[in-house]
Amino acid sequence: MKTITKIIITALIAIILSEIISGVYIDNLWTAIWVAITIAILNVTIKPILIVLTMPITLLTFGFFLLVVNVMVISLADAFVDGFAVRRLYFLVFHYLFVDILL
């Protein structure tokens, strides 16, 4: 139940951010839910692998490179979900930061 609630909250935040940030585009509520589910699946499967592979550069940058890993996850969600588009890299960073702050 906690996971479903978190996915719905993430979807609502994504819709709000698509209205605020001009470079993030989401078609409708169902697309936002699919984006939230996709990001949740990618966070469980791909993100740990990316963290392990980028551990040396993450240590050199004192953890700042984890922002890049999280942006990669959102970029992969952009590639997998139709109806979700992020136009530029800095919009990806803003999207990640806002979602991370609000959750």
Beta strands, then each sheet from edge to edge (+ up, - down):
strand 1: 24-26
strand 2: 84-86
sheet 1: 1+ 2-
end
